[in-house]
Amino acid sequence: MKQDIHPDYHTITVKMVDGSEYTTRSTYGSAGDVLNLDIDPSSHPAWTGGDRQLMDRDGRVSKFKNKFGGFLGA
């Protein structure tokens, strides 16, 4: 394996939507950084069975619907 071509692999903390945290190793950021998730398995409809709604942060969902609402004649 070639030396000095791989990204730095270090420990970070991942903070879930519900506030729980876990430590993992990643190439994200730098050692000790915290990765705050907006969507995780506890809040995403794909894992929860669709009974929860996604949060519309900064109006992104409504902007998307306004822009592409009539795209396929729907």
PyMOL commands that place a pseudoatom at each C-alpha (Angstrom):
pseudoatom trace, name=CA, resn=MET, resi=1, chain=A, elem=C, hetatm=0, pos=[0.000, 0.000, 0.000]
pseudoatom trace, name=CA, resn=LYS, resi=2, chain=A, elem=C, hetatm=0, pos=[1.308, 3.472, -0.862]
pseudoatom trace, name=CA, resn=GLN, resi=3, chain=A, elem=C, hetatm=0, pos=[2.228, 5.737, 2.018]
pseudoatom trace, name=CA, resn=ASP, resi=4, chain=A, elem=C, hetatm=0, pos=[0.819, 9.257, 2.582]
pseudoatom trace, name=CA, resn=ILE, resi=5, chain=A, elem=C, hetatm=0, pos=[-2.025, 9.065, 0.033]
pseudoatom trace, name=CA, resn=HIS, resi=6, chain=A, elem=C, hetatm=0, pos=[-4.872, 8.150, 2.380]
pseudoatom trace, name=CA, resn=PRO, resi=7, chain=A, elem=C, hetatm=0, pos=[-7.037, 10.683, 4.257]
pseudoatom trace, name=CA, resn=ASP, resi=8, chain=A, elem=C, hetatm=0, pos=[-6.650, 11.094, 8.014]
pseudoatom trace, name=CA, resn=TYR, resi=9, chain=A, elem=C, hetatm=0, pos=[-8.820, 8.514, 9.816]
pseudoatom trace, name=CA, resn=HIS, resi=10, chain=A, elem=C, hetatm=0, pos=[-9.723, 9.721, 13.320]
pseudoatom trace, name=CA, resn=THR, resi=11, chain=A, elem=C, hetatm=0, pos=[-12.387, 9.583, 16.044]
pseudoatom trace, name=CA, resn=ILE, resi=12, chain=A, elem=C, hetatm=0, pos=[-15.482, 11.841, 15.856]
pseudoatom trace, name=CA, resn=THR, resi=13, chain=A, elem=C, hetatm=0, pos=[-18.778, 12.047, 17.743]
pseudoatom trace, name=CA, resn=VAL, resi=14, chain=A, elem=C, hetatm=0, pos=[-22.061, 11.632, 15.848]
pseudoatom trace, name=CA, resn=LYS, resi=15, chain=A, elem=C, hetatm=0, pos=[-25.069, 13.373, 17.426]
pseudoatom trace, name=CA, resn=MET, resi=16, chain=A, elem=C, hetatm=0, pos=[-28.453, 11.931, 16.459]
pseudoatom trace, name=CA, resn=VAL, resi=17, chain=A, elem=C, hetatm=0, pos=[-31.695, 13.924, 16.098]
pseudoatom trace, name=CA, resn=ASP, resi=18, chain=A, elem=C, hetatm=0, pos=[-32.946, 12.763, 19.518]
pseudoatom trace, name=CA, resn=GLY, resi=19, chain=A, elem=C, hetatm=0, pos=[-29.760, 14.006, 21.216]
pseudoatom trace, name=CA, resn=SER, resi=20, chain=A, elem=C, hetatm=0, pos=[-28.104, 10.632, 21.691]
pseudoatom trace, name=CA, resn=GLU, resi=21, chain=A, elem=C, hetatm=0, pos=[-24.445, 10.410, 20.692]
pseudoatom trace, name=CA, resn=TYR, resi=22, chain=A, elem=C, hetatm=0, pos=[-21.955, 7.772, 19.702]
pseudoatom trace, name=CA, resn=THR, resi=23, chain=A, elem=C, hetatm=0, pos=[-18.280, 7.764, 18.853]
pseudoatom trace, name=CA, resn=THR, resi=24, chain=A, elem=C, hetatm=0, pos=[-16.951, 6.367, 15.604]
pseudoatom trace, name=CA, resn=ARG, resi=25, chain=A, elem=C, hetatm=0, pos=[-13.943, 6.647, 13.336]
pseudoatom trace, name=CA, resn=SER, resi=26, chain=A, elem=C, hetatm=0, pos=[-14.248, 8.687, 10.148]
pseudoatom trace, name=CA, resn=THR, resi=27, chain=A, elem=C, hetatm=0, pos=[-12.473, 10.897, 7.639]
pseudoatom trace, name=CA, resn=TYR, resi=28, chain=A, elem=C, hetatm=0, pos=[-15.035, 13.675, 8.356]
pseudoatom trace, name=CA, resn=GLY, resi=29, chain=A, elem=C, hetatm=0, pos=[-13.582, 16.913, 9.737]
pseudoatom trace, name=CA, resn=SER, resi=30, chain=A, elem=C, hetatm=0, pos=[-10.787, 16.580, 12.258]
pseudoatom trace, name=CA, resn=ALA, resi=31, chain=A, elem=C, hetatm=0, pos=[-10.264, 14.577, 15.431]
pseudoatom trace, name=CA, resn=GLY, resi=32, chain=A, elem=C, hetatm=0, pos=[-12.853, 15.381, 18.103]
pseudoatom trace, name=CA, resn=ASP, resi=33, chain=A, elem=C, hetatm=0, pos=[-15.385, 17.062, 15.766]
pseudoatom trace, name=CA, resn=VAL, resi=34, chain=A, elem=C, hetatm=0, pos=[-19.127, 16.553, 16.279]
pseudoatom trace, name=CA, resn=LEU, resi=35, chain=A, elem=C, hetatm=0, pos=[-21.315, 15.577, 13.297]
pseudoatom trace, name=CA, resn=ASN, resi=36, chain=A, elem=C, hetatm=0, pos=[-24.917, 16.728, 13.939]
pseudoatom trace, name=CA, resn=LEU, resi=37, chain=A, elem=C, hetatm=0, pos=[-27.439, 14.746, 11.907]
pseudoatom trace, name=CA, resn=ASP, resi=38, chain=A, elem=C, hetatm=0, pos=[-30.650, 16.331, 10.542]
pseudoatom trace, name=CA, resn=ILE, resi=39, chain=A, elem=C, hetatm=0, pos=[-32.082, 12.957, 9.528]
pseudoatom trace, name=CA, resn=ASP, resi=40, chain=A, elem=C, hetatm=0, pos=[-31.253, 9.603, 11.079]
pseudoatom trace, name=CA, resn=PRO, resi=41, chain=A, elem=C, hetatm=0, pos=[-32.864, 6.145, 11.359]
pseudoatom trace, name=CA, resn=SER, resi=42, chain=A, elem=C, hetatm=0, pos=[-34.996, 7.316, 14.297]
pseudoatom trace, name=CA, resn=SER, resi=43, chain=A, elem=C, hetatm=0, pos=[-36.601, 10.162, 12.305]
pseudoatom trace, name=CA, resn=HIS, resi=44, chain=A, elem=C, hetatm=0, pos=[-36.571, 9.160, 8.612]
pseudoatom trace, name=CA, resn=PRO, resi=45, chain=A, elem=C, hetatm=0, pos=[-39.799, 7.695, 7.186]
pseudoatom trace, name=CA, resn=ALA, resi=46, chain=A, elem=C, hetatm=0, pos=[-37.869, 4.970, 5.352]
pseudoatom trace, name=CA, resn=TRP, resi=47, chain=A, elem=C, hetatm=0, pos=[-36.973, 3.436, 8.724]
pseudoatom trace, name=CA, resn=THR, resi=48, chain=A, elem=C, hetatm=0, pos=[-39.992, 4.523, 10.792]
pseudoatom trace, name=CA, resn=GLY, resi=49, chain=A, elem=C, hetatm=0, pos=[-42.654, 3.258, 8.399]
pseudoatom trace, name=CA, resn=GLY, resi=50, chain=A, elem=C, hetatm=0, pos=[-43.697, 6.684, 7.152]
pseudoatom trace, name=CA, resn=ASP, resi=51, chain=A, elem=C, hetatm=0, pos=[-45.645, 7.704, 10.251]
pseudoatom trace, name=CA, resn=ARG, resi=52, chain=A, elem=C, hetatm=0, pos=[-43.412, 10.738, 10.863]
pseudoatom trace, name=CA, resn=GLN, resi=53, chain=A, elem=C, hetatm=0, pos=[-42.924, 13.809, 8.715]
pseudoatom trace, name=CA, resn=LEU, resi=54, chain=A, elem=C, hetatm=0, pos=[-39.573, 15.208, 7.657]
pseudoatom trace, name=CA, resn=MET, resi=55, chain=A, elem=C, hetatm=0, pos=[-38.733, 18.612, 9.078]
pseudoatom trace, name=CA, resn=ASP, resi=56, chain=A, elem=C, hetatm=0, pos=[-38.811, 21.339, 6.438]
pseudoatom trace, name=CA, resn=ARG, resi=57, chain=A, elem=C, hetatm=0, pos=[-35.540, 23.061, 7.322]
pseudoatom trace, name=CA, resn=ASP, resi=58, chain=A, elem=C, hetatm=0, pos=[-35.216, 26.517, 5.764]
pseudoatom trace, name=CA, resn=GLY, resi=59, chain=A, elem=C, hetatm=0, pos=[-38.226, 25.822, 3.530]
pseudoatom trace, name=CA, resn=ARG, resi=60, chain=A, elem=C, hetatm=0, pos=[-36.272, 23.428, 1.286]
pseudoatom trace, name=CA, resn=VAL, resi=61, chain=A, elem=C, hetatm=0, pos=[-39.146, 20.990, 0.790]
pseudoatom trace, name=CA, resn=SER, resi=62, chain=A, elem=C, hetatm=0, pos=[-41.631, 23.731, -0.065]
pseudoatom trace, name=CA, resn=LYS, resi=63, chain=A, elem=C, hetatm=0, pos=[-39.109, 25.369, -2.445]
pseudoatom trace, name=CA, resn=PHE, resi=64, chain=A, elem=C, hetatm=0, pos=[-38.646, 22.023, -4.188]
pseudoatom trace, name=CA, resn=LYS, resi=65, chain=A, elem=C, hetatm=0, pos=[-42.408, 21.444, -4.450]
pseudoatom trace, name=CA, resn=ASN, resi=66, chain=A, elem=C, hetatm=0, pos=[-42.941, 24.962, -5.836]
pseudoatom trace, name=CA, resn=LYS, resi=67, chain=A, elem=C, hetatm=0, pos=[-40.165, 24.561, -8.387]
pseudoatom trace, name=CA, resn=PHE, resi=68, chain=A, elem=C, hetatm=0, pos=[-40.960, 21.027, -9.587]
pseudoatom trace, name=CA, resn=GLY, resi=69, chain=A, elem=C, hetatm=0, pos=[-44.627, 20.620, -8.611]
pseudoatom trace, name=CA, resn=GLY, resi=70, chain=A, elem=C, hetatm=0, pos=[-45.951, 20.572, -12.192]
pseudoatom trace, name=CA, resn=PHE, resi=71, chain=A, elem=C, hetatm=0, pos=[-42.934, 18.912, -13.762]
pseudoatom trace, name=CA, resn=LEU, resi=72, chain=A, elem=C, hetatm=0, pos=[-44.710, 15.710, -14.816]
pseudoatom trace, name=CA, resn=GLY, resi=73, chain=A, elem=C, hetatm=0, pos=[-48.145, 17.256, -15.162]
pseudoatom trace, name=CA, resn=ALA, resi=74, chain=A, elem=C, hetatm=0, pos=[-49.121, 16.243, -11.668]
for i in range(1, 74): cmd.bond("trace and resi %d" % i, "trace and resi %d" % (i + 1))
show_as sticks, trace
zoom trace
